[in-house]
Amino acid sequence: MASRRDRNLRAIRQKGGDIAEEMLVSQGFEALTARGLAKAIGCSVGALYNAFGHIDGVVREVNLRSARMLETALRTALAEEAQSLEARLIASARTYFDFALTEQERWRALFDYPVRTIPDGRMFALQDELVAMLRDAAGVTDAESPQAVRLTLLWASVHGLTSLSARGNISGLDATEARKYLSVLVRSALDADLSAPEN
């Protein structure tokens, strides 16, 4: 049976995660401070740190929720697109892109938050799941195979274009045009010959 202290910390983690998520989505991760969040929860700063370890722990909790949202959206896109591998990969790339542009504060927290503590490993595990999901969709069973490397490189390209578009860092190219290019990235990756020597 959990002690009263453990129950209190669990309640703070749940309520704190919910409130932090609302604040992050509406105001950005910069709005999350230990003092402000503790006040919103109705606990002391010490209790907040006991529950999360550090303000990084609060952001990490919200990021896990955001990453699970993204994972669900990608799984749905892959499941709904029953045509070719190319079509499934394009659908998942567009879903990834759309998530970044419609959930900009979640995206910023996932990729731009300056982490100051050691990661707990859960986010890395979830990232591995996302790449494994793509391998499954392509029928690739060997994570070290050229096909797996091709998918990883493809997703790095999709992520790069998505990040630049979400931040508005591509001069002269709006998000609509950038989104159209995702299909070009997918087709180029599928056609690439990774065994060819470098020039």
N, C-alpha and C positions, 0 to 999 in steps of 0.2 A: 504493500500500500504506500502510495506517495506521501511524503511528509507535507505539512502545511506550506513550508518554504518552497518545496518543489512545485506545488500546485500554484502558488503565487507567481513564481517565475514563469511557469507555463502560461498563465493567464496574461502576464505582461508581454511575453513573446507573441501571443496571438493578437492581443489588442494593439500592441506596438507595431506588429507587422501590418495590420489593417490600416491603422492611422498613417503610418509611414508611407504605405502604398498610395493612399489618397493624396498625401502631401507631395510625394514625388511626382505623381502623374500630373497634378495641377500646377505645381510650382517649380519642379526640377529638383535634382538631388541636392543642390546648393541650399535648399530650404530646410534640409534635415540637420538639426543640431541636437545634441544630447539634452540641453536644457529645454529647448522648445518642445521636443518630443516627449520628454518626461512630464512636462506640464500638461500636454494634451492627453497623455495617458492617465495622469493622476497619480504618479508615483515619483519617487526621488530619483535623482540622476544616478545615485549609487545602485538602486534597484534595477534601473535600466541597464547599467553596465554589467550587473550580475546576470541579467537575462541574456544579453547579446554580446558581452565581452568588450565591445567597442562600437562606435557609430558605424564602422565598416560592417559589423555584423548585422546591423539594421538594413543597410543598403543591400548586403548580400542576400538577406531574406527576401526583400522585394525583387531582386534580380532573379532569384530562383523561381518566383511566381511568374515573372515576365518570361523567362526562358521556357517554362512549362506551357505558357500561353502560345509562344512561338512554335514549340514542338507540336502542340495539338493542331495548330493551323497548318503546319507542314504535313503532318500525317493525313489530315483531311484532304489537302490538295492532292497528295499522292494517291489516296484511295479513290477520290472522285474522278481522277483522270486515268481511265482504264485503257487508253490507246497505247501508243509506242513509248519506249523509254524516253525518246527525245521530248515527247509531249509531256510526260510526267515530270521530267527535269525542268522544263520551261515553266510548268505550272508551279513547281515548288520554288523556283527562282523568283517568279513574280510574287508569290505569297510572302517570301522573305523580304523582298523590296517593299511591298505594300505595308507590311508590319512596321518597318523602319520609318516610313513616312506618315503613317496614321498614329503610331505610338511613339512619337519622337522622344518624349522624356524617358520612357522605358528604354528605348534604344540607347540614348545618351548614357543612362546609368549602367547599362550592360557593357558598353564599350569605352566610355570616356571617364567614368568615375575613377579618381586617383586612389586606388587601394593602398592603404598604409599598413596593413597587417597581412600575415601569412594566410593565403586562401585555405579553406577547409577541405578542398577536394571535391565538393559536391558539384560545383560549376564545371570543373574539368570533366567529371563523369557525364554530365548532361551534354557537354559539347561532343564527347565521344559518341553518345547516343544519337545525336543529330547526324554525324557523319556516317555512323553505322546504318541509319535509316536510309540514307542515299545509296549505300552499298547494297542493302537489301532490295531496294527498288530496282537496281540495275542487275540483280542476281549475282553480285560479286561476293564470293565467300572468303577469299584470301585478302586480308587487310594490307598485305605487303605487295600485292600484285600490281602490274602496270595499270590495270583497269582501276584499282583502288586509288592509285596515285593520281590518275587522270581526274577522278571525281573530287579528290581533295583540292587539286589545282583549280578545277572548275569552280568549286565553292569559294576558294580564296578570291577568284576573279569576281564572282557575283557579290561577295561581301565588300570588296573594294569599291565597286561601282555603286553599290547600295549605300555605303558609308559616305562617299563623296556627295551623292545626291541628297542624302538626309541632312548633311551639314551645309548644303548649298555651295560646295567648294569647286564645282565644275563651271568655269566661266563660259558663257555662251551656250550652255546645254541645260535645258530644263528637265524636270523629273519625267515628264511624259516621253520625251525623246530617249532619255537614259533607260527607261523601262523597256522601250521597244528593242533596245540593243541586247537585252538579256537573252533573247532567242539566238542571236548571233553568237554570243559567248557559249551557249550550250552546244550549238551545232559545230562550232570550231573545236570545242573540247572533244566531242565525240569523233570528229574526223582526224584529230591530231595523231601523229605517229611518234610516240614517245621513245621509240627505239632508234629513231634517226639521229645521226651524230650532229653535234653542234657545228655551225659554220665558223 
